[in-house]
Amino acid sequence: MPSPIVILHGWSDESRSFRPLADYLRRELRSEVTTLDLADWVSLNDEITYRDLRHAMQRAWTEHPGIKGARDVRLISHSTGALVARDWMTHYYKPDTAPISRHLMLAPANFGSQLAHKGRAWYGRVFKGWKTGFQTGGHLLRGLELASPFSSELAERDLFGRRWYGDDAILAAVLIGNTGYGGLKAVTDEVGGDGTVRIATANLNA
């Protein structure tokens, strides 16, 4: 039986954004695919912390019938979802007990995003927070600042501490674009990134 697949979305996104991908993977790989919705809209709440999200992820992971007890899960995370997953994994497991065998990170902000401070600014509250009482997830965005204390401490846990990734551990891969948005969003474009995340700060090879 194929290994189960879990999809975890990022900041200001929703699990339903990945339903087309989940449907495609079910059809092509004939695998059980779970989209975790632990941060739907909640990621824009100014009171929510990474600690809250890792607790929610652990609860979802241990209670969902599609992945409960599984030890060979393939995880696909997007953007901030990679940070949430890494934080969850290193708090609740050890390298030899982690239930993940593969981790595909799509445009992850592993060492932050240059747009995080803009998300906390007044225009971030206008463009992202109009549905949430002008909240944008202040605690989460602080952790998404470039070289934030949160991302540095996280790297100490899984990149510079115990060996979590490699041929005989979790196989991790990072995919990120090198072309910006264009149009109105082109104001965020810069060389060496996808408009939101820089290639250098997405890389796990630190």
LOBABA-834333 format. One record per atom (N, C-alpha, C): y, x, z; residue in three letters. Coordinates in steps of 0.05 Angstrom, whole numbers, plus 5000, padded with zeros to 4 digits. Layout:
LOBABA-834333
YXZALA
...
end
This chain:
LOBABA-834333
497650175000MET
500050005000MET
502550185000MET
504550124983PRO
506950294982PRO
508450295008PRO
509750515014SER
511350535038SER
513650345038SER
514350225061PRO
516650035062PRO
519250185057PRO
521150045046ILE
523850155041ILE
525949995057ILE
527750135069VAL
529950015084VAL
532650095071VAL
534449905068ILE
537049965057ILE
539149905078ILE
540950095083LEU
543050065103LEU
545750115091LEU
547549915093HIS
550149935080HIS
552150075097HIS
554550115086GLY
556550275100GLY
558950105111GLY
561050245118TRP
563450125129TRP
564649925110TRP
565449695121SER
566849475107SER
565149345085SER
562649415084ASP
560849305064ASP
558949095077ASP
557248975061GLU
555348775071GLU
552648825058GLU
550548745073SER
547848795063SER
547348645037SER
548748425032ARG
548248275007ARG
549148434982ARG
550848634986SER
551648804964SER
549248944951SER
547148984968PHE
544849134959PHE
542448964952PHE
542848704950ARG
540648534943ARG
539648584915ARG
541448634895PRO
540348704868PRO
538648954868PRO
539449154884LEU
537849404886LEU
535249344900LEU
535349184921ALA
532849114935ALA
530948964917ALA
531948774902ASP
530248624883ASP
529048804862ASP
530648994852TYR
529649184832TYR
527349354843TYR
527749454868LEU
525649624880LEU
523149464886LEU
523449214895ARG
521049054899ARG
519449014873ARG
520948964852ARG
519648914826ARG
518449164815ARG
519849384816GLU
518849624802GLU
516849784819GLU
517249794845LEU
515549954863LEU
513449784878LEU
513849524877ARG
512049334892ARG
511949414922ARG
514249474932SER
514449554960SER
515849334976SER
515349335002GLU
516849175021GLU
519649295024GLU
521749135018VAL
524449245020VAL
526049075040VAL
527249205059THR
528749075080THR
531649175078THR
533548985078THR
536349055079THR
537348985107THR
538149195122LEU
539049155149LEU
541949055149LEU
542448835162ASP
545148715163ASP
546548755190ASP
545748965204LEU
546748995232LEU
549749035232LEU
551049115210ALA
553949175211ALA
555448985193ALA
554248765183ASP
555748585166ASP
558248485180ASP
560548555168TRP
563248485179TRP
563848625205TRP
561748665222VAL
562248785248VAL
563449065245VAL
562849205223SER
563849475220SER
566949485218SER
568249255214LEU
571149245213LEU
572349165240LEU
570749115260ASN
571749045287ASN
572649305301ASN
575149305311ASP
576249535323ASP
574849625349ASP
573249445361GLU
571949505386GLU
569149625382GLU
568049605358ILE
565349695353ILE
565250005351ILE
563250115364THR
562850405364THR
560250485350THR
559850745345TYR
557350835334TYR
555050785353TYR
555650805379ARG
553550745399ARG
552650455396ARG
554450265392ASP
553649985388ASP
551849955364ASP
552550095342LEU
551050065317LEU
548250195319LEU
548050425334ARG
545450535336ARG
543650365354ARG
544750235374HIS
543150055390HIS
542249815373HIS
544049715357ALA
543349485339ALA
541249565319ALA
541449805309MET
539549905289MET
536749935302MET
536650035326GLN
534150065340GLN
532849795345GLN
534449605353ARG
533449335358ARG
532349215332ARG
533849235311ALA
532949135285ALA
530449275275ALA
530349535280TRP
528049685270TRP
525549615285TRP
525749575311THR
523349525327THR
522449225326THR
524249055316GLU
523548765316GLU
522948655289GLU
523848795267HIS
523448685240HIS
520548715233HIS
519248495225PRO
516348505218PRO
515648685195PRO
517548735177GLY
516948905153GLY
516849195159GLY
518049285181ILE
518049575187ILE
517149635216ILE
516749435232LYS
515949485260LYS
513349645261LYS
513449875274GLY
511150045277GLY
510550225253GLY
512050205232ALA
511550365208ALA
512350655213ALA
510950845202ARG
511551135206ARG
512251275180ARG
512351135158ASP
512851265132ASP
514951115116ASP
517151055129VAL
519250885117VAL
521051055099VAL
521750945077ARG
523751075059ARG
526450935064ARG
528351085073LEU
530950975079LEU
533051045058LEU
534550835049ILE
536750875031ILE
539250785046ILE
541150975050SER
543550915064SER
545950955046SER
548050805051HIS
550550835035HIS
552850905053HIS
554451105045SER
556951165058SER
556551205088SER
557951055105THR
557751085134THR
555051025144THR
553450875129GLY
550750815137GLY
549151065142GLY
549751285128ALA
548351535133ALA
548851645160ALA
551351625169LEU
552051715196LEU
550751545217LEU
550751285213VAL
549451105232VAL
546451165234VAL
545251215211ALA
542351275211ALA
541751535225ALA
543351735219ARG
542952005232ARG
543351985262ARG
545351835270ASP
545951805299ASP
543651655312ASP
542751445300TRP
540551285311TRP
537951455313TRP
537351595291MET
534851745290MET
534751965312MET
536952105315THR
536952335334THR
537252245363THR
537951995368HIS
538051895395HIS
535451765405HIS
533951645386TYR
531551505394TYR
528951645387TYR
529151855372TYR
526651995363TYR
526952295364TYR
524652425360LYS
524552715356LYS
523652765327LYS
523953005317PRO
523153055289PRO
520352975283PRO
518553005303ASP
515652945297ASP
514952655303ASP
516952495313THR
516352205318THR
518052025302THR
519952125286ALA
521651955270ALA
520051795250ALA
520751535248PRO
519251355230PRO
520051385200PRO
521851565194ILE
522851595167ILE
521451845154ILE
520551815130SER
519452045115SER
521252135092SER
522951955082ARG
524852015061ARG
527551885068ARG
529652015062HIS
532351905066HIS
534151965042HIS
534651765027LEU
536451785004LEU
539251695012LEU
541251865011MET
543951805020MET
545751774995MET
546851534992LEU
548651474970LEU
551551514978LEU
552851714967ALA
555651774974ALA
556151775004ALA
554551925019PRO
554851925048PRO
557352085057PRO
558551995079ALA
560852135090ALA
559852305113ALA
557952485107ASN
556652645129ASN
558652815144ASN
560652915131PHE
562753065145PHE
565452935141PHE
565452675138GLY
567952515137GLY
568952455109GLY
571052295109SER
572352215085SER
575352245088SER
576652345067GLN
579552375067GLN
581052115069GLN
579551895065LEU
580851625066LEU
580751495093LEU
579351615112ALA
578951495138ALA
581551435152ALA
583451625152HIS
585951575166HIS
587551365152HIS
587151325125LYS
588551115111LYS
587550845118LYS
584950835124GLY
583750575132GLY
584950475159GLY
585850665176ARG
587050585201ARG
590050535199ARG
591150615177ALA
594050585173ALA
594650295165ALA
597250225164TRP
598049955159TRP
597049845132TRP
596850015111TYR
595849915086TYR
592849865086TYR
591450025103GLY
588549965106GLY
588149695119GLY
589849625138ARG
589549375152ARG
590249145133ARG
592049195115VAL
592848985096VAL
590648935075VAL
589549155064PHE
587649125042PHE
584749075052PHE
584049185075LYS
581349155085LYS
581148955108LYS
583348915123GLY
583148765148GLY
584148475146GLY
584748385122TRP
585948115121TRP
583947895128TRP
581347955127LYS
579347755134LYS
578547775163LYS
579447985177THR
578548035204THR
580848055224THR
583047915219GLY
585247925238GLY
586548205237GLY
586448325213PHE
587648595209PHE
586348815226PHE
583848785231GLN
582248995243GLN
580749145221GLN
580349405225THR
579049575204THR
576749745216THR
576049705241GLY
573949865252GLY
575050135262GLY
576950125279GLY
578350375288GLY
576550595299GLY
574650525316HIS
572850725328HIS
571150855306HIS
570150695288LEU
568450795266LEU
570050985248LEU
572550905242LEU
574151065224LEU
574951335237LEU
575251335263ARG
575851595276ARG
573451785272ARG
571051675273GLY
568751835269GLY
568451925240GLY
569851785222LEU
569751845193LEU
572052035185LEU
573752115203GLU
575752305196GLU
574452565188GLU
575652715170LEU
574552975162LEU
574153155186LEU
571753265188ALA
570953455210ALA
571553335237ALA
570953075241SER
571452945266SER
569653055288SER
570353025313PRO
568553105335PRO
565852965333PRO
565852715324PHE
563352565321PHE
561452695301PHE
562452745277SER
560752865256SER
559953145263SER
561653295277SER
560953565286SER
558653555306SER
558853375326GLU
556753355346GLU
554153255334GLU
554353085314LEU
552052985301LEU
550653205285LEU
552153375272ALA
551053605258ALA
549653795277ALA
550753825301GLU
549454005320GLU
546653895327GLU
546353635326ARG
543753515333ARG
541653545312ARG
542453485286ASP
540353475266ASP
540553685244ASP
542653835243LEU
542854045223LEU
542754325235LEU
543954355259PHE
543954625272PHE
542154635296PHE
540854425303GLY
539054425326GLY
536154415317GLY
534754205324ARG
532054185316ARG
531854135286ARG
529654205274ARG
529254195245ARG
528353905238ARG
530153755227TRP
529553475219TRP
528853445190TRP
529953625173TYR
529653595144TYR
528153835132TYR
526653775111GLY
525253985097GLY
522553885085GLY
521054075073ASP
518553995060ASP
516553875079ASP
516553975104ASP
514553885123ASP
515853695144ASP
518253585137ALA
519653405155ALA
520653175138ALA
523153085144ILE
524252865128ILE
525552985103ILE
524652885080LEU
525852975055LEU
528452815050LEU
530652945050ALA
533252815046ALA
534552895020ALA
535852705007ALA
537252754982ALA
539952614983ALA
541952744972VAL
544652634971VAL
545452584942VAL
546352344936LEU
547452274910LEU
550352194912LEU
552052314897ILE
554852254898ILE
556052294870ILE
557952124863GLY
559252144837GLY
561452354837GLY
562252434813ASN
564452634811ASN
566852524795ASN
566952264793THR
569052124778THR
570251914796THR
572951904798GLY
574351714815GLY
574251434804GLY
575751254816TYR
575750974810TYR
577150904784TYR
579551014780GLY
581250934758GLY
582650674765GLY
584550584748GLY
585950334753GLY
587650354778GLY
587950134793LEU
589650134817LEU
588650314839LEU
585950344840LYS
584750504860LYS
584950804854LYS
586050874831ALA
586251154823ALA
588051314843ALA
589651184859VAL
591251324878VAL
589651484898VAL
587051404901THR
585351554920THR
583651764906THR
583851784879ASP
582251974865ASP
583152264869ASP
581252444869GLU
581952724871GLU
579552884859GLU
580153124849VAL
578053284838VAL
575953354859VAL
573453344852GLY
571353414871GLY
570253194888GLY
570552944879GLY
569552724894GLY
569252474878GLY
568652254891ASP
568251994877ASP
570551794883ASP
572651894895GLY
574851724902GLY
574851644931GLY
572551664944THR
572351604973THR
571351834988THR
569251964978VAL
567952194991VAL
568052444974VAL
568552664986ARG
568452924972ARG
565653024970ARG
564953154948ILE
562253264945ILE
561653454968ILE
563653614975ALA
563253814996ALA
562653695023ALA
563853455029THR
563453335056THR
561053145056THR
559853095033ALA
557452935032ALA
554953105035ALA
555253355028ASN
552953545028ASN
551853595056ASN
549153585058LEU
547853645083LEU
547253945086LEU
547554095065ASN
546854375065ASN
549154535078ASN
549354505105ALA
551554625120ALA
550754895132ALA
end
